[in-house]
Amino acid sequence: MAATIPKKCADQGRKAFFKNPFSSIKFFVCCHGLLQFSQLLVSNYLKSSISTIEKRFGLSSQMSGFMASFNEVGNVSLIVFVSYFGSRIHRPRAIGCGALLICTAGFIMSLPHFILGPYEYDQSIPSMYNNLTDICQLNGTSKVMNNSRCSNQSVKGPTHSIYFFFIGQFLLGVGGVPIQPFGISYIDDFAAKRNSPLYLGILYAVAIMGPGAAFLLGSAMLRYYVDIDKIPAADVVLTPKDPRWVGAWWMGFLVVAGVVGLSALPHFFFPREMQKEEAEKETEDKPGTDLFSECKPSPKTYQHLSLIGFIKLFPKVLVKNLKNPVCLLVILAQVNLCAMVAGIMTFMAKYLERQFSITVSMANLIMGTVYIPGVMMGIIVGGAIMKRFRMSLKQCGTMCVTVMSLCIAIHLPIIFLGCPTQTFFAPGHLPVGSEEVGQNISKCNSKCHCPDTAYNPICGYDGIEYISPCYAGCEDVSFAFGENKVLNYTKCSCIPGAGREGSAQPGTCGSGCSHLLWLFVGLSCISALIASTIHTPSFILILRSVEQEHKSLVVGIQFMLLRCLAWLPCPTLYGRVIDSTCLLWGRKCNNNASCRYYDNTLFRQRYNFSLSINNQYACFCQ
């Protein structure tokens, strides 16, 4: 016969559950899911604007990748202390304090826009009002912005402003330290054992909507011009399709900071410990179990230790748990999987933008509506499978290996699916396969006195992209009737076979294979959906393979290793891989700026090959 539940304990449990939502683990899952959604909204909004920030501040992909991962520095630096205090402090309130710090970080990262002056291009642009154009000037120097306008302030301003991003990213990492480890351990401590996998699946499914919302927000914000608050809309002559376009990246940071601040508030009202969740089906399977026997706090073996004693003991506990083969191999698999995810989340939008010649807003829209929902669905399915089949640890491991092997098979064809590099002309770079044509262009535009810093891409009818009308020998420009909008450039004598009546359209020629975009997106989405089904099983493998009193500490160790070995170095490494495929770097005030043209074939091969390598290692470790 099942043990009798004490009436006092039962009355207290019912009262807390029905009248106080902050005593319900289900309500905590909802609130914590919203907070993790907000946290990932902040961190991933920067990734959604990465190519725009590169243009605005003249950064390489390696530098922008390092900036995007700098939040891990603040996270890793405090993980040991958080592991120590995890069994001693009020976990929900610690989570709330960390969230308020993240809110502050969001506001700090918007400050560079308000500190700097208006955004300036590498040179002037055509305008029907001032007739200041970068066309060919046969009798003098082309009227474009040159290095004479450069000053110490114009050079140091953007450089110094990126320090605010690093400060904000560091605070973002510090504020995020208690959120996931404390939240996961809190749920696993007070949820019914059978419900815990489903709750974690729901938690991560809600949280993964954060990156999706971040990319959607980025798509919306980047459609507005960066200086929308400083320059009248009528004076903006660039369009989102122009490669020099910079969107209003800063507005998104103000939005996400407010959202995370609101989501932090409920955590200050949850108790330090709550009643263990009831599970009727578990009681039926195990007669004689006291429903409240697991309500008691788990043993806190290390609570009597001082901070110094805990730090000394930390390496012993670390080594002990890493000797556990299940724990070690699963963490190593997660490291490789997170390395792949880091490359995708940081640079996939830029990859789509460059590879298929779409706008940054469209690239973010695809990330937010296709990739992220696929991952969210996979996480829910993974948690539901575990609950439905009551999978053992061995079955979880088998599922992980099978899923990762399937992902490798799907991802390999993606390496060969992409677009060629557009044919373009620039000083020192002749069109590939048309060296003789390029030499003739160089001789032709020598009389135009074009500056090296000119960058106003146009597309000639011959299919060659010129970095400015001046280098195409264009002597005239046509505007739309009554509008400050360029229709075309005319009398372009340097366009092969065009004569003095040749013309060109403003903007880039593109890569010419946009029809492959949706095939690439479809295969990538299927791979991401399948891979994400192992997210919850892999976490349960770790939680169920360690001792109860080590659970919170091991979760902290797990996230420390994921950050040190994957999230911190990999965006920088992927950025370095992308930079190695650059064909033409921009120049501003005698300094390197962001890359203007990439070798699309090398970009595709090196980027996707790196992703495949991480995928294979994850499968091997599982």
FIVEXDREN-822894 format. One record per residue (C-alpha): residue number from 1; x, y, z. Coordinates in steps of 0.05 Angstrom, whole numbers, plus 5000, padded with zeros to 4 digits. Example, Ala and Ser with C-alpha at 12.3 -4.5 7.8 and 13.67 -1.06 7.14 Angstrom:
pos  east  north  up
1  5246  4910  5156
2  5273  4979  5143
***
This chain:
pos  east  north  up
1  5000  5000  5000
2  5025  5069  4984
3  5050  5111  5041
4  4999  5161  5070
5  5012  5234  5055
6  5013  5278  5118
7  4952  5323  5117
8  4992  5385  5135
9  5042  5374  5079
10  4986  5361  5029
11  4947  5424  5049
12  5010  5467  5043
13  5025  5437  4974
14  4955  5450  4948
15  4954  5521  4975
16  5020  5538  4944
17  5002  5507  4877
18  4932  5537  4869
19  4939  5605  4900
20  5011  5625  4890
21  5037  5617  4819
22  5108  5631  4843
23  5107  5564  4880
24  5095  5526  4815
25  5153  5498  4775
26  5111  5503  4713
27  5105  5578  4722
28  5180  5582  4733
29  5191  5545  4667
30  5148  5598  4632
31  5183  5657  4665
32  5252  5628  4656
33  5238  5611  4584
34  5219  5683  4572
35  5283  5706  4605
36  5327  5660  4564
37  5289  5684  4503
38  5306  5755  4522
39  5379  5738  4537
40  5389  5705  4470
41  5352  5763  4437
42  5405  5810  4462
43  5466  5768  4445
44  5441  5747  4377
45  5418  5815  4356
46  5491  5834  4350
47  5502  5774  4305
48  5443  5794  4261
49  5476  5862  4250
50  5548  5836  4243
51  5559  5854  4170
52  5526  5922  4180
53  5571  5937  4240
54  5631  5915  4199
55  5614  5967  4146
56  5598  6022  4196
57  5663  6015  4236
58  5709  5986  4183
59  5720  5918  4216
60  5746  5853  4189
61  5705  5789  4200
62  5758  5764  4248
63  5751  5826  4291
64  5675  5825  4288
65  5675  5751  4306
66  5720  5765  4366
67  5673  5821  4387
68  5612  5776  4380
69  5644  5723  4424
70  5673  5770  4476
71  5613  5760  4522
72  5642  5691  4537
73  5702  5723  4571
74  5658  5754  4624
75  5620  5688  4631
76  5680  5643  4638
77  5715  5689  4687
78  5660  5680  4739
79  5635  5609  4728
80  5675  5580  4787
81  5647  5631  4836
82  5577  5619  4811
83  5586  5544  4819
84  5607  5557  4891
85  5549  5603  4908
86  5498  5560  4871
87  5483  5518  4932
88  5483  5577  4980
89  5444  5634  4950
90  5374  5648  4926
91  5379  5622  4854
92  5318  5658  4824
93  5339  5725  4852
94  5411  5715  4827
95  5381  5701  4758
96  5341  5766  4762
97  5402  5807  4781
98  5442  5778  4723
99  5385  5796  4675
100  5386  5869  4698
101  5460  5871  4682
102  5445  5845  4612
103  5394  5901  4605
104  5449  5951  4620
105  5495  5918  4570
106  5443  5927  4515
107  5438  6002  4527
108  5514  6009  4528
109  5522  5975  4459
110  5476  6027  4428
111  5519  6086  4451
112  5569  6088  4393
113  5514  6113  4347
114  5500  6173  4392
115  5574  6188  4402
116  5595  6187  4329
117  5573  6237  4276
118  5534  6219  4214
119  5556  6159  4173
120  5602  6179  4115
121  5616  6138  4053
122  5684  6126  4023
123  5667  6182  3974
124  5609  6226  3955
125  5549  6199  3918
126  5510  6228  3859
127  5460  6281  3879
128  5415  6323  3835
129  5419  6379  3886
130  5495  6390  3891
131  5518  6355  3826
132  5575  6324  3866
133  5588  6258  3831
134  5645  6209  3823
135  5641  6208  3747
136  5702  6215  3702
137  5731  6285  3702
138  5775  6292  3640
139  5801  6361  3659
140  5817  6351  3732
141  5808  6308  3793
142  5743  6271  3804
143  5700  6306  3856
144  5699  6252  3909
145  5716  6247  3981
146  5790  6233  3989
147  5841  6228  4044
148  5846  6304  4050
149  5781  6301  4090
150  5811  6252  4139
151  5830  6274  4208
152  5852  6242  4273
153  5780  6248  4298
154  5751  6214  4236
155  5800  6157  4243
156  5799  6147  4318
157  5724  6159  4328
158  5699  6093  4299
159  5758  6055  4327
160  5748  6080  4398
161  5672  6070  4394
162  5678  5995  4386
163  5703  5992  4458
164  5631  6003  4479
165  5614  5938  4444
166  5668  5901  4482
167  5645  5931  4548
168  5573  5914  4533
169  5592  5843  4511
170  5632  5832  4575
171  5573  5854  4618
172  5527  5811  4577
173  5571  5751  4593
174  5575  5768  4667
175  5499  5777  4672
176  5487  5711  4636
177  5530  5670  4684
178  5474  5650  4733
179  5417  5645  4683
180  5425  5577  4650
181  5461  5536  4704
182  5416  5560  4760
183  5354  5554  4717
184  5368  5483  4694
185  5387  5457  4763
186  5327  5493  4794
187  5279  5459  4746
188  5312  5391  4752
189  5310  5396  4829
190  5236  5412  4836
191  5204  5381  4774
192  5179  5310  4773
193  5233  5264  4745
194  5190  5242  4686
195  5170  5314  4669
196  5240  5343  4673
197  5261  5325  4601
198  5197  5355  4574
199  5205  5419  4615
200  5277  5427  4592
201  5254  5415  4520
202  5200  5469  4527
203  5250  5515  4561
204  5300  5510  4504
205  5246  5513  4452
206  5221  5579  4480
207  5292  5604  4489
208  5312  5586  4418
209  5258  5634  4394
210  5304  5689  4420
211  5354  5683  4363
212  5296  5678  4313
213  5265  5741  4341
214  5334  5775  4340
215  5343  5761  4266
216  5272  5784  4251
217  5284  5848  4291
218  5350  5858  4254
219  5313  5849  4188
220  5264  5903  4208
221  5314  5953  4237
222  5365  5947  4181
223  5313  5969  4130
224  5318  6039  4160
225  5378  6083  4146
226  5429  6086  4203
227  5422  6161  4212
228  5347  6163  4210
229  5348  6207  4273
230  5401  6255  4244
231  5385  6262  4170
232  5317  6276  4137
233  5292  6217  4098
234  5290  6259  4034
235  5365  6268  4038
236  5380  6193  4040
237  5399  6171  3969
238  5424  6101  3985
239  5378  6041  3982
240  5382  5975  4020
241  5407  5941  3957
242  5467  5988  3953
243  5530  5953  3981
244  5546  6017  4020
245  5479  6016  4056
246  5483  6016  4132
247  5418  6002  4170
248  5395  6028  4238
249  5431  5974  4279
250  5428  6016  4342
251  5352  6018  4348
252  5348  5943  4360
253  5393  5947  4421
254  5345  5996  4454
255  5287  5948  4441
256  5321  5885  4467
257  5347  5920  4529
258  5277  5939  4549
259  5250  5868  4537
260  5303  5834  4580
261  5292  5884  4636
262  5218  5867  4639
263  5230  5792  4637
264  5277  5797  4697
265  5225  5821  4745
266  5185  5757  4760
267  5248  5720  4783
268  5252  5763  4846
269  5187  5732  4871
270  5203  5658  4866
271  5223  5622  4931
272  5292  5595  4944
273  5263  5525  4947
274  5194  5499  4927
275  5153  5437  4936
276  5173  5379  4892
277  5124  5372  4834
278  5072  5316  4841
279  5072  5261  4789
280  5014  5213  4794
281  5039  5166  4740
282  5106  5159  4773
283  5070  5140  4838
284  5030  5087  4801
285  5094  5057  4772
286  5128  5057  4840
287  5079  5038  4895
288  5097  5060  4964
289  5132  5124  4942
290  5117  5184  4984
291  5096  5241  4938
292  5135  5290  4981
293  5195  5247  4997
294  5233  5283  4942
295  5211  5352  4966
296  5269  5356  5014
297  5329  5395  4991
298  5385  5355  4959
299  5445  5344  5004
300  5493  5403  5001
301  5559  5368  5014
302  5601  5431  5002
303  5558  5483  5037
304  5604  5483  5099
305  5666  5500  5057
306  5694  5570  5052
307  5705  5601  4983
308  5779  5585  4986
309  5764  5514  5006
310  5714  5507  4950
311  5764  5534  4898
312  5815  5482  4922
313  5763  5427  4918
314  5738  5449  4849
315  5794  5415  4809
316  5782  5349  4846
317  5708  5350  4830
318  5724  5371  4758
319  5772  5313  4748
320  5725  5264  4782
321  5667  5280  4736
322  5710  5284  4674
323  5734  5214  4688
324  5661  5194  4679
325  5664  5170  4605
326  5591  5188  4591
327  5598  5258  4619
328  5665  5271  4584
329  5645  5245  4515
330  5578  5281  4515
331  5610  5347  4534
332  5663  5338  4479
333  5607  5324  4429
334  5570  5386  4452
335  5634  5427  4444
336  5640  5408  4371
337  5565  5418  4360
338  5568  5486  4392
339  5629  5504  4350
340  5587  5491  4288
341  5528  5530  4316
342  5574  5589  4333
343  5596  5593  4261
344  5525  5590  4235
345  5495  5640  4283
346  5550  5691  4274
347  5562  5689  4199
348  5506  5651  4164
349  5467  5715  4149
350  5530  5745  4119
351  5542  5681  4080
352  5473  5685  4049
353  5482  5759  4035
354  5548  5750  3999
355  5537  5682  3967
356  5469  5695  3936
357  5471  5771  3929
358  5411  5786  3974
359  5403  5845  4022
360  5423  5838  4095
361  5351  5849  4114
362  5329  5790  4071
363  5385  5746  4099
364  5362  5761  4170
365  5290  5747  4151
366  5310  5678  4126
367  5348  5663  4189
368  5290  5685  4233
369  5234  5650  4195
370  5267  5587  4169
371  5329  5566  4207
372  5309  5583  4278
373  5238  5555  4276
374  5267  5490  4248
375  5315  5486  4308
376  5258  5502  4356
377  5215  5446  4327
378  5273  5397  4333
379  5284  5413  4406
380  5210  5402  4423
381  5210  5336  4384
382  5272  5312  4421
383  5241  5326  4489
384  5176  5294  4469
385  5211  5231  4444
386  5247  5223  4510
387  5182  5230  4549
388  5143  5184  4504
389  5192  5126  4501
390  5224  5136  4570
391  5292  5129  4539
392  5350  5101  4579
393  5419  5131  4578
394  5442  5080  4527
395  5383  5095  4482
396  5398  5170  4488
397  5469  5158  4465
398  5446  5115  4406
399  5397  5169  4385
400  5452  5222  4387
401  5499  5181  4343
402  5445  5165  4292
403  5422  5237  4287
404  5491  5266  4278
405  5509  5214  4224
406  5446  5234  4186
407  5464  5308  4191
408  5533  5295  4162
409  5502  5260  4102
410  5454  5318  4090
411  5506  5373  4099
412  5560  5347  4052
413  5523  5366  3987
414  5516  5438  4013
415  5591  5448  4004
416  5582  5443  3928
417  5519  5486  3925
418  5534  5559  3914
419  5549  5617  3867
420  5611  5639  3829
421  5647  5704  3844
422  5619  5763  3806
423  5665  5792  3753
424  5689  5861  3776
425  5743  5912  3761
426  5783  5950  3812
427  5854  5979  3813
428  5902  5921  3821
429  5848  5869  3808
430  5832  5849  3736
431  5769  5811  3719
432  5780  5736  3725
433  5785  5705  3656
434  5787  5774  3623
435  5857  5799  3638
436  5864  5832  3570
437  5798  5868  3579
438  5820  5891  3648
439  5885  5920  3620
440  5846  5958  3568
441  5800  5986  3622
442  5860  6008  3663
443  5889  6046  3604
444  5821  6077  3588
445  5806  6105  3658
446  5877  6131  3670
447  5855  6198  3641
448  5798  6204  3691
449  5842  6214  3753
450  5801  6166  3795
451  5819  6162  3870
452  5838  6095  3900
453  5785  6102  3955
454  5726  6109  3907
455  5671  6058  3919
456  5605  6067  3885
457  5592  6000  3848
458  5558  6001  3781
459  5539  5944  3734
460  5558  5952  3661
461  5517  5922  3606
462  5578  5877  3592
463  5566  5842  3658
464  5628  5871  3692
465  5620  5906  3758
466  5661  5970  3766
467  5677  5997  3835
468  5656  6067  3813
469  5630  6103  3751
470  5696  6138  3746
471  5733  6073  3733
472  5683  6056  3678
473  5698  6124  3645
474  5626  6148  3654
475  5621  6222  3641
476  5547  6235  3655
477  5492  6213  3701
478  5416  6211  3694
479  5367  6222  3751
480  5294  6201  3756
481  5248  6258  3739
482  5235  6299  3802
483  5272  6250  3847
484  5341  6247  3877
485  5351  6177  3849
486  5403  6155  3798
487  5374  6118  3738
488  5438  6103  3701
489  5507  6128  3682
490  5520  6145  3609
491  5579  6158  3562
492  5619  6103  3596
493  5677  6099  3547
494  5715  6045  3585
495  5661  5992  3581
496  5687  5945  3526
497  5652  5955  3460
498  5607  6010  3487
499  5640  6070  3456
500  5624  6138  3486
501  5550  6122  3490
502  5557  6062  3536
503  5515  6060  3600
504  5514  6025  3667
505  5464  6017  3723
506  5479  6036  3795
507  5489  5979  3844
508  5522  5911  3842
509  5514  5860  3786
510  5505  5803  3836
511  5528  5732  3831
512  5473  5711  3783
513  5450  5646  3817
514  5396  5668  3865
515  5353  5609  3842
516  5397  5564  3885
517  5381  5603  3948
518  5320  5564  3970
519  5351  5496  3955
520  5409  5515  4000
521  5363  5541  4054
522  5319  5479  4050
523  5376  5429  4059
524  5407  5471  4115
525  5340  5476  4151
526  5329  5401  4148
527  5399  5389  4176
528  5388  5439  4232
529  5321  5409  4251
530  5348  5339  4255
531  5410  5360  4294
532  5371  5398  4346
533  5331  5336  4367
534  5392  5313  4408
535  5395  5377  4449
536  5353  5353  4507
537  5378  5280  4507
538  5450  5303  4511
539  5435  5347  4572
540  5397  5291  4606
541  5456  5244  4593
542  5499  5291  4634
543  5449  5304  4690
544  5434  5230  4699
545  5506  5206  4697
546  5532  5248  4755
547  5519  5248  4830
548  5461  5289  4856
549  5504  5337  4897
550  5549  5350  4837
551  5492  5366  4789
552  5494  5442  4793
553  5570  5442  4793
554  5574  5396  4732
555  5526  5440  4694
556  5572  5499  4709
557  5632  5459  4686
558  5596  5439  4623
559  5580  5510  4605
560  5650  5533  4622
561  5680  5482  4574
562  5629  5499  4520
563  5647  5572  4526
564  5723  5562  4530
565  5728  5512  4474
566  5671  5532  4427
567  5633  5597  4437
568  5695  5639  4454
569  5746  5620  4400
570  5702  5595  4343
571  5670  5661  4318
572  5740  5690  4313
573  5766  5628  4277
574  5707  5628  4228
575  5718  5703  4217
576  5791  5688  4201
577  5770  5635  4151
578  5723  5685  4118
579  5776  5739  4115
580  5823  5691  4080
581  5776  5691  4020
582  5774  5767  4012
583  5795  5792  3943
584  5790  5868  3955
585  5795  5904  4021
586  5764  5972  4031
587  5808  6031  4049
588  5789  6092  4089
589  5838  6146  4111
590  5897  6100  4094
591  5870  6046  4139
592  5839  5978  4122
593  5763  5975  4126
594  5715  5918  4115
595  5721  5871  4056
596  5686  5892  3992
597  5692  5829  3950
598  5701  5756  3968
599  5720  5696  3927
600  5652  5662  3932
601  5678  5593  3915
602  5731  5594  3969
603  5683  5627  4017
604  5632  5571  4006
605  5682  5514  4010
606  5722  5537  4071
607  5661  5559  4111
608  5619  5497  4099
609  5679  5450  4105
610  5693  5479  4174
611  5620  5466  4193
612  5624  5394  4168
613  5688  5380  4208
614  5655  5402  4273
615  5594  5359  4256
616  5637  5297  4245
617  5675  5305  4310
618  5609  5313  4347
619  5586  5247  4318
620  5651  5213  4336
621  5648  5235  4409
622  5576  5213  4416
***
